[in-house]
Amino acid sequence: MVSRVIPVDPFDLVIFGGTGDLARRKILPALYRRFCAGQIEADVQITGAARREMDADGYRAFVAEAIASAEMAEGRRPDTASQAEFLKMLDYVTIDALGEAGWDRLSAGTRNERIRAYYFSVAPRFFGPLAERLHLYGLADASARIVVEKPFGRDLASARDLNRVLAGYFNECQIYRIDHYLGKETVQNLMAIRFGNMLFEPLWNSQYVDHIQITVAEEHGVGGRGDYYDRAGAMRDMMQNHLMQLLCLIAMEPPAKFDPDAVRDEKLKVIRALDPLGAGDVVRGQYRAAEGRPGYHEEVENPDSTTESFVALKARISNWRWAGTPFYLRTGKRLRERASEIAVVFKDAPHSIFGDDAGRHRNILTIKLQPNEGIELGVTIKEPGPGGMRLIDVPLDMTFAEALGPQDADFPDAYERLIMDVIRGNQTLFMRGDEVEAAWAWTDAAIRGWEERGEPPLTYETGSSGPQEALTLMLRDGRRWREIKA
Ligand code: BG6
């Protein structure tokens, strides 16, 4: 089974921040991969736009290096012939996002009849000025769309301001707010599992589900992004967007259609049904130095920082489907392993006909996001052999790489999928303005809470599962986190 590639219409793409880290690591390699897959045809123009002085040849050399290192990181070698073809599509404009330099040149090279995407891969303070300049130079017409990277604001007020500014120049259907988690293959699979199978949906409610756990654990620390991260923290950097999006997809009602507004309406209803978080519902942590690796304070070069690199919380959704079923969410850096999963833990059978000796057994549906994408359903069976009726739990494992074969399990990177969706004009996997605002409203209240209480984060060991108190958050409900394991 080889997946079908449908080429997208010809388009022109301008990457503001075209020499930046995200462009180098993700956006340009993603475009190259789609080109190799035959999804992008040759008559496409990709323009890097940034402050740095450079000509088109210089940019091509920069992109060639970016592709080579991204391909090497994936254990592949760039194909010289396709790379040469791809590089021909590239151009570069030195531009000033806040001034006039470069804009005449950009607008002179614009093919207005084309699908045109403008990728804002720059710091958020440039989003508004870029949108305004696109408008002033006549580039914000109906065939234009903008792609906006996170962070989309740092709280409700700033997200609202940003939405208002962008709405001054573009319609909502032209604004693509990226959350790259929505482009991950298994995240999309979540919807396929729920709404493509009869098996799960009848049980997908508080009558049958005891609780749901979502873990996004990272092994690395904040690295070179200390400056940004220390002003954000895990709540703003990961919880408000990636984990809340996962929560929405798990908890939402079935949309009538797989179409952008139908899906986003349902996600928004989930966020609006979330109860406010109380003081006892949130645990924050900060990693300390260990095994020769620097602690959080050293990494961000701020010995007084009270920013969290870990957050765990207990969320409740007050609606008919979920009242009584808690959702436990946690994410952090410098944890035991890079391992992300969603676990749907079903309730005990109402009565055990095998007596107390059989022990406690529960079905758990685990959706593994990364690494080793796949789905696992834990079922209870009889332990093989003689010796009475002893029960054991075994996983029905569908690791995609094994089930589909290596070729079909070579999933495109999230950015590949999302950029192609921008060109196709499909906003299903992008966040709508009201959704982002609702998510901020919920996290803002929690952040305000700990700021008012003056609570510093707890410390945790590098390589651990986070602070002990995160375990207590579940233990006091008689539940346990699953082990962080790839
Ligand atoms: C980004 C965060 O959005 O997601 C980073 O800003 C984080 O802090 C990253 O490391 C994780 O993404 P992934 O795809 O590696 O899980």
Boltz pocket constraint, residues with backbone or C-beta under 6 A from the ligand:
constraints:
  - pocket:
      binder: B
      contacts: [[A, 150], [A, 218], [A, 237], [A, 238]]
      max_distance: 6.0
